[in-house]
Amino acid sequence: MNTELNSLNAANLGFYRSISGVAPFDNLNRTSSNPSTKTVVSGIITGSLAATFTLGTTNLPLPVTLVSFTAAPTAQGAAILRWATATETNNKGFGIERQLAHGDTWQPVGYLASGNNATGGTYEYTDKSLINAASTPQAYYRLRQEDQDGTVSYSPVAVVARQAAVASTELLLSPVPVTGSNISLTFAEASQAGSEISIINTQGQRLYSQTTQASGNAALSLPVEHLAAGVYIVSVRVPGQAVRHARFVKL
């Protein structure tokens, strides 16, 4: 589709293949044409078809040689993107773009400036916004590499299986019952800023509250040494979501 060309001239497209599924991609030296409805790459392909294929421009030297680009889910539902370059020339930086379903518009989710290293560099970016994104089986990522003169090129697509990345609505408390001075609260958005945490007694009185700060922690430690023995409710309010509750007993 024309919308997938990313402003590239279809007449300059080449056909590339990666046996490993990640960069680098080998140019298969096949020609392209551009009928009114689709781009066609013609020619007989020899060798393995158990590979990842992509189209890319052949008339511009790339300012960045991408060695690898991977994406993996975290236990909290985010995605960690890692990539490495072999060379960089006049590289301005990398935009990170995400697509939740084929055919959707690619959405920018982050940006990393380039080290612009002649011998290459390694990069890592965590997409925490995936935690609250619409539930889908997979998420797709690509890099939008921008040169200093404004020239843009795109990486191959990396895929995250979201079975482990879809945000859970469950609140986990430990230990239960509580005999010590703290109780651990685990939930999918614990590492994000802005969630309101409260401890309420059975009469509806709020005895403790806090607002989470951005961190790398999947669990929060809540102080309970001031609570008398009894039954209590932990309330979690994440922006844009329904309030969740969990009960615990203090001995």
N, C-alpha and C positions, 0 to 999 in steps of 0.2 A: 504494500500500500504506500501511496505517496507520503502519508503522514509518518511512516517509519523510516523515510530516507534521511531525516534530520538535516534537511537543506543540502544534502549531497547531490551531485549530478549523477543520475542513474547511468549515463554513458561512461562514467569513470569507475563504475563499481567492479570490483574483483571478487572472486570466490575464495574463501579461506577455510582451512580445516585444522582442527586440533584433535589429535588422537587421545590426549589426556583429558580433554574437556576444559582446560584452562590455557592461558597464554603461555608460550608464544603460538601464534597461528601461522600456518604455512600457506603461502599464496599458491593456489592451484592453477593459476594462469589461464583462466577461462574468461571469455569475452561476455559482455552484457549488452542487452538492448532494452528499450523502454517503450513498449506499446502503451496505449492510452490508459490501460487499466492495471498493468502489472509490469514488474521488472523480470526479465528472463535471463538466466545465465545458461549458456549453451556449451556443449562439449562433453566428451566421455570422461568420466572420473574413474581412475584405477586405484586400487588399494582398498583399505578398510573403510566400510561405511559405518562402523561402530565408532563414531566420532562426533564432535560438535562442529557444525558448519555455520559460517556467518558471512555477510557481505561487508565490504569496506572499500574506501576509496583507494585508487592506485596511483593517482597523479600528484599526491602530496607526501613528502617525507614526514614521518611522524616525529614530533619533538620529543616523544617519550617512547622508550621501548619497554613495554609491560611484560614482566616475567611471569607473574601470577596474580590472580584475583579470586579470593574465596569469600564465602559468607556462611556463617554458622549461627544457630539459635543459642540463646542463653537460657538458663533455668527460669529466669524471671520473665522471659517472653520478648527480650530485645534481640537484636541481631548484631554480631560482631563481624565487621568487614576488614579484611587484611589484603594488602597488595604490595607488590615489590616491583621496582623498575631496575633495568640494567643500565640505562642511560637517560639523561634529561638535558634538553637543550632549550633554553628560553621558555621553560615551563612555568606558567603562572600558578596553577593549582588544580585541584580535583574537586568537582562537584559530585555529590553522592545522590543518585536518583533511585526512586523505588516505584514499583508497579505491583499492585496486589492481584491483578488478573490480566491475562492477555487481552490486548485491545484497549485497556485503560490508559489514560494519560500518565506519562511519567511525571512523578512529583519530586521536587528537590527536598531532601531531608537533612543535608549537611554539606559542609565545605571544608577542605583542608588545603592550606597554602602549600606550595611546593618548596622542598629544600633545594630544588634546582641543582642537583648533584650530577656532575659529569659521569660519575661512576654508579649512579643510581641511588635508590633509597628504599626504605620500608615504611609502610604506613598502616595505621589502624584507626578505625572509627566505629563507635557503638551507636546504633540507631535505637535509642530508647523509645522513640515515638511509636515503634512497631507494637509495643505492649498494648496501647489503647487503640490501635488501628482496627478496622473492620475484620471480623474473623474470616480467614480464608485458609485453604490447605497449604498454600505456599506464598512466599513473597519473592519478588524478583528485583535484583539490584544491578546497576551499571554505573560506571564512572564517566563523568563528563569532563574530559581533560581539556583545559584551555591554555593556549599558548599566549605569550606576551602580546602578540599582535592581534589577538582575538580569535584566531583559528581554533576550531573546536573539533575534537574527535571523541569517539565513544568506545568503551571497552566491551568485550564480550559480556554476556549476562551471567550473573551468579544467582543461584536459587537457594532459598532457605525453606526447608520443610517446617511448617509451623505447628505440627502436632505437639511439640514441646515448647513452642513459642507463643501460642495463643494464651492470652492472659487468663489466669484462673480466678474465679470469684471466691474461692475458699479462704477462710481465715484459719490459721493453725496456731494454737497456743501450747506452750510447753514450759515447764512441766505442769501437768494437771492431775490432781489438785496441787496448789501451790503451797509449799512449806517454807520457802526462802524469801528473800527480799525483792526478787525480780521475777518477771514472767516474760518469756520470749514470744513475740508476735511476728509471724511470717505471712506475707501476702504478696501478690505479684507486683504491686506498685510500690513496695516498701522503699525502694531506692530512689523514687521520684520525689520532687519537692511539691508541697501544697496539699498533701493528704492530712485530714484532721482526725486525730486519734483521741478517743475519750474512754474513761472507765466510769461506769454508772452503777449505782446500787439498785436493788429491786424496788426502791421507792422513787426511782427516776432522778436521783440527785447525782450531779456530775462531780466526781471526786478527783479526777485527774484529766488533763488534756494537754496535747502537744500538736504542733504542725510539723510534718516531716520536711527535712532538707535533702537536697540531692546528695546521693552518696553511692558507694558501690556495694552497700550491704543489702542482703535479701531479708534480714530480720531486724526487728527493733526490740530493745530491752526496755520494758516498762516497770517503773518502781511500784512495789505493792507493800512495802514494809509498814506503811502508815495505815493500811486497811485492817479493820477488825475481821475476825473469822466470819465467813458467810459466802453468799453467792453474789457474783458481780458479772457485769456485761461489758465487753469491749466493743466499742462502736467505731467503725472506720468509714469516713466519708471521703471518697476520691472525687475530685472535680469532674463533673459530667456523668457520674455514675450514681446508682442507687446506694443508699447507706447499707452497710453490711454489719452483722452482729455475731458475736460468739460469746458463750458463757464459760466462766471458770469458778472454781471453789477455792477460797483461801482458808487454810486450816490454822 
